[in-house]
Amino acid sequence: MPATLRDVAARADVSVRTVSNVVSGYTHVSERMRQRVLAAIDELDYRPNPAARTLRTGRTGMLALIVPEIDVPYFSALARDVITAAAELDYRVMIDQTGHDHERERELLTGDDRTMLFDGILFSPLVTQAELLEMDSTTRIPLVLLGEHQFDGRFDHVAIDNVQAAHDAVAHLLARGHTRIAAIGAQPLEPYATPQQRTAGYEQALREAGLEVDPDYARAAAHYSRADGYTAATELLRLDPRPDAIFCFSDLLAMGAMRAVFDAGLSVPDDVAIIGIDDIEEGRYSRPSLSSVSLDTAFISEQAVARIAARIDDPDVEPEQIVAPHTLHVRESSGG
């Protein structure tokens, strides 16, 4: 039979409460006593009962990570790094996705039956803002927001400076001498912050260079996929004059755009330079390799998990607004 708390207590010659305090991470236990209990745990191969711990502490040791699409490389990388950061603090992570569905986001955010399973939620919303504005941050499950919405400061928020990231990508193309720079990824009919902010950064860089923003060079993308990038780039290449560079709002869009350039009998970067955002592994090993703006998912994950752990320990801790760094990686697709 598996060892119990009583077995460990008997082996260590301490009380059951002392063993429970050590297992729960209670700080007011002497180091000598802690080592004695840990030695007994190792000898007996004791495994704490998660259900019992939940009843005793009111915590499950579980976090929820909610993202729009788990198969998008950025969110896959984010999930990997969140799991790694959470493990450092002895948390496990369950992942769910919303599929760009507002009702799904609302359900996952406000569904008490689901949230009771978790000590806290790391939430990357696309469209759910009204529910967040209506929520009382002192009475809900601990919540850390990820992403680019402009929230009201009541919740911890780890964000990306999308405007500056897009600006840096376009400024790099301008510095290479390109003047007919197109953009793929706008979503004018959707309230998503990411495309709006990346559009703003693209236009800002052009205006700073003294160039007019040509609406013919802007193409929407329903999804940040290779297929949408291919379709949009194919349309752009029919223009006269055609773009001499394309800024894509994601690396997947850029991968599709590069294929469209090749299928048109043109060369990247000699005829059309291309740059994306996300710095996915596929782009680093493509031919040509893809220039991209890297978003620091490790930093985002570490900060988000640290904030949720702090809020779980102290629900009244002041919320923080944290902006993650980004890095421009120049590779072959833009002449690097």
C-alpha positions in Angstrom: 0.0 0.0 0.0 1.2 3.6 -0.7 2.8 5.3 2.3 0.6 7.8 4.2 1.3 10.9 6.2 1.1 8.8 9.4 3.7 6.4 8.0 6.1 9.3 7.3 5.4 10.8 10.7 6.2 7.5 12.4 9.5 7.0 10.4 10.6 10.6 11.1 9.4 10.4 14.7 7.4 13.7 14.4 3.8 14.6 14.5 1.5 14.2 11.4 1.0 18.0 11.5 4.7 18.5 11.1 4.8 16.3 8.1 1.8 18.1 6.7 3.5 21.5 7.2 6.6 20.3 5.4 4.6 18.9 2.4 2.6 22.1 2.2 5.7 24.3 2.1 5.0 25.9 5.5 7.9 28.1 6.3 7.9 28.0 10.1 9.5 24.6 10.3 13.1 24.3 11.4 15.6 23.2 8.8 16.7 20.2 10.9 13.1 19.0 11.2 12.4 19.6 7.5 15.4 17.5 6.5 14.3 14.7 8.8 10.8 14.6 7.3 12.2 14.8 3.7 14.5 11.9 4.4 11.5 9.8 5.6 9.5 10.8 2.5 12.3 9.6 0.3 12.7 6.4 2.2 9.0 5.6 2.0 8.5 7.0 -1.5 5.6 9.0 -0.2 3.4 10.7 -2.8 1.0 13.5 -1.5 -2.6 13.0 -2.4 -3.7 15.9 -4.6 -7.3 15.7 -3.5 -6.4 15.8 0.1 -4.1 18.8 -0.5 -7.0 20.6 -2.2 -9.3 20.0 0.8 -6.6 21.0 3.2 -5.3 24.1 1.5 -8.1 25.1 -0.8 -5.7 25.0 -3.7 -5.3 22.6 -6.6 -1.8 23.4 -7.8 -3.3 23.9 -11.3 -3.3 26.9 -13.5 -5.3 27.4 -16.7 -3.8 28.9 -19.8 -6.5 30.1 -22.3 -5.3 31.1 -25.8 -7.1 31.7 -29.2 -5.4 28.9 -31.2 -2.9 26.4 -29.8 -1.7 25.3 -33.3 -0.4 28.8 -34.0 3.4 28.6 -33.4 3.4 31.7 -31.2 0.8 30.3 -28.8 2.5 26.9 -28.9 5.7 28.5 -27.8 3.9 30.5 -25.2 2.3 27.3 -23.8 5.6 25.5 -23.7 7.2 28.4 -21.8 4.3 28.8 -19.4 4.5 25.1 -18.5 8.2 25.4 -17.9 7.8 28.6 -15.7 4.9 27.1 -13.8 6.8 23.9 -13.0 9.5 26.0 -11.3 6.8 27.0 -8.8 5.3 23.6 -8.5 2.2 24.4 -10.6 0.8 22.3 -13.5 -1.0 23.9 -16.4 -4.1 22.9 -18.3 -4.6 24.5 -21.7 -7.8 25.5 -23.5 -8.4 27.4 -26.7 -11.2 29.8 -27.7 -11.0 29.5 -31.5 -11.6 33.3 -32.0 -15.1 32.8 -30.4 -16.3 35.6 -28.2 -18.9 33.4 -26.5 -16.2 30.8 -25.8 -14.0 33.4 -24.3 -16.8 34.7 -22.1 -17.7 31.1 -21.0 -14.2 30.2 -20.0 -13.7 33.5 -18.2 -16.9 33.6 -16.2 -17.8 29.9 -16.0 -17.6 29.2 -12.2 -17.9 25.4 -12.6 -14.7 25.4 -14.8 -12.6 28.0 -12.9 -13.1 26.1 -9.6 -10.6 23.6 -10.9 -7.8 26.2 -11.0 -5.9 28.4 -8.6 -5.5 31.0 -11.3 -6.0 31.8 -15.0 -3.6 33.1 -17.6 -5.8 34.5 -20.3 -5.0 35.7 -23.8 -8.3 37.2 -25.1 -9.0 38.3 -28.6 -12.3 40.0 -28.2 -13.6 39.7 -24.7 -13.2 43.1 -23.1 -16.7 44.0 -21.8 -16.7 41.1 -19.3 -13.3 42.1 -18.0 -14.5 45.6 -17.5 -17.5 44.4 -15.5 -15.6 42.0 -13.4 -14.7 42.8 -9.8 -11.0 42.0 -9.6 -11.1 41.4 -5.8 -13.8 38.7 -5.9 -12.8 36.6 -8.9 -10.3 33.9 -9.4 -6.8 35.2 -9.7 -6.3 36.4 -13.3 -3.4 37.6 -15.4 -4.1 38.9 -18.9 -1.8 38.3 -21.8 -1.9 40.2 -25.1 -2.4 43.6 -26.6 -5.8 44.9 -25.5 -5.9 48.2 -23.6 -7.3 47.2 -20.3 -8.2 49.4 -17.4 -5.3 48.6 -15.0 -7.3 46.5 -12.5 -5.7 43.2 -13.6 -2.1 42.1 -14.0 -1.2 42.4 -17.7 1.8 41.2 -19.6 1.8 42.7 -23.1 3.7 43.1 -26.3 4.4 46.5 -27.8 3.0 45.7 -31.1 3.2 49.2 -32.5 6.9 49.4 -31.9 7.5 45.8 -33.1 5.8 46.6 -36.4 7.5 50.0 -36.6 10.9 48.3 -36.2 10.2 45.7 -38.9 9.2 48.4 -41.4 12.0 50.7 -40.4 14.4 47.9 -41.2 12.9 47.6 -44.7 13.1 51.3 -45.2 16.8 51.3 -44.1 17.4 48.7 -46.9 16.2 51.2 -49.4 12.7 49.9 -50.0 10.0 52.5 -50.6 7.0 50.4 -51.9 6.3 48.5 -48.7 3.1 46.5 -48.5 1.5 45.0 -45.4 -0.4 41.7 -44.9 -2.5 41.1 -41.8 -4.9 44.0 -41.3 -8.4 43.0 -40.0 -10.4 46.2 -40.3 -13.8 44.5 -39.5 -12.6 42.9 -36.3 -11.9 44.5 -32.9 -8.7 42.6 -32.3 -5.9 44.8 -30.9 -3.0 43.0 -32.5 -3.8 43.8 -36.2 -4.8 47.4 -35.3 -1.6 48.0 -33.4 0.6 46.4 -36.1 -1.1 48.5 -38.7 -0.4 51.6 -36.7 3.2 50.7 -36.4 3.5 50.1 -40.1 1.9 53.4 -41.0 3.9 55.3 -38.4 7.2 54.1 -39.9 6.2 55.0 -43.4 5.1 58.5 -42.4 8.4 59.1 -40.4 10.2 58.3 -43.7 8.2 60.8 -45.6 6.2 58.2 -47.5 2.4 58.2 -48.1 0.4 55.2 -46.8 -1.0 53.6 -50.0 -4.2 51.7 -49.2 -3.6 49.5 -52.3 -0.6 48.1 -50.6 -2.5 46.9 -47.5 -4.1 43.5 -47.5 -6.3 41.9 -44.9 -6.0 38.4 -43.6 -8.8 36.6 -41.9 -6.4 34.3 -40.2 -2.6 34.5 -39.7 -2.0 31.5 -41.9 0.3 30.5 -44.7 -2.7 30.2 -47.1 -3.9 33.8 -46.3 -0.4 35.1 -46.7 -0.1 33.4 -50.1 -3.4 34.8 -51.3 -2.7 38.3 -50.2 0.8 38.3 -51.6 -0.5 37.0 -55.0 -2.8 40.0 -55.2 -0.1 42.4 -54.3 2.2 41.1 -57.0 -0.4 41.9 -59.6 -0.1 45.6 -58.8 1.7 48.1 -61.0 4.1 49.0 -59.6 4.3 45.9 -57.4 5.7 46.2 -53.9 9.4 45.9 -53.4 9.0 44.7 -49.9 6.2 43.1 -47.8 5.7 43.4 -44.0 3.7 40.4 -42.7 1.9 40.6 -39.3 3.0 37.0 -38.6 5.7 34.6 -39.7 3.1 32.2 -41.1 1.7 34.9 -43.3 5.3 35.6 -44.4 5.9 31.9 -45.2 2.9 32.0 -47.5 4.0 35.3 -49.0 7.4 33.9 -49.9 5.9 31.0 -51.7 3.7 33.4 -53.7 6.8 35.4 -54.8 8.5 32.2 -55.9 5.4 31.0 -57.8 5.3 34.3 -59.6 8.8 33.7 -60.9 10.4 36.3 -58.7 13.1 36.2 -56.1 13.2 36.9 -52.3 14.8 39.3 -51.5 16.1 40.5 -54.8 12.7 41.4 -56.2 10.6 41.5 -53.1 12.0 41.6 -49.5 9.9 40.0 -46.8 9.8 40.2 -43.0 7.4 38.8 -40.4 6.7 38.8 -36.7 7.1 35.8 -34.2 10.5 34.4 -35.1 9.2 30.8 -35.5 11.6 28.0 -35.9 10.3 27.2 -39.4 11.4 30.6 -40.6 14.9 30.2 -39.3 15.4 27.1 -41.4 13.5 28.1 -44.5 15.3 29.0 -47.7 15.8 31.9 -47.7 15.7 32.2 -44.0 13.0 34.6 -42.7 13.8 38.0 -41.2 11.5 38.4 -38.2 10.7 40.3 -35.0 11.1 37.9 -32.1 8.6 38.2 -29.3 10.1 37.0 -26.0 7.6 34.2 -25.0 10.0 33.0 -22.2 9.9 36.5 -20.6 6.2 36.8 -21.1 5.6 33.4 -19.5 8.0 33.9 -16.6 6.4 37.3 -15.7 2.9 36.0 -16.1 3.4 33.0 -13.9 5.2 35.1 -11.3 2.3 37.5 -11.2 -0.3 34.8 -10.9 1.6 33.1 -8.1 1.9 36.4 -6.3 -1.8 37.0 -6.7 -2.7 33.5 -5.5 -0.6 34.1 -2.3 -2.0 37.6 -1.8 -5.2 38.6 -3.7 -4.8 42.2 -2.6 -1.4 42.7 -4.2 -1.3 45.7 -6.6 -1.6 44.7 -10.3 1.3 45.3 -12.6 1.4 46.2 -16.3 4.5 44.6 -17.9 5.7 45.1 -21.4 7.8 42.3 -22.9 10.9 43.1 -25.0 11.2 42.2 -28.7 14.2 41.7 -31.0 14.7 42.2 -34.7 16.4 39.3 -36.4 17.7 40.2 -39.9 18.1 37.1 -42.2 18.2 36.3 -45.9 14.6 37.3 -46.8 15.3 41.0 -46.3 18.9 40.9 -47.6 20.6 39.9 -44.3 
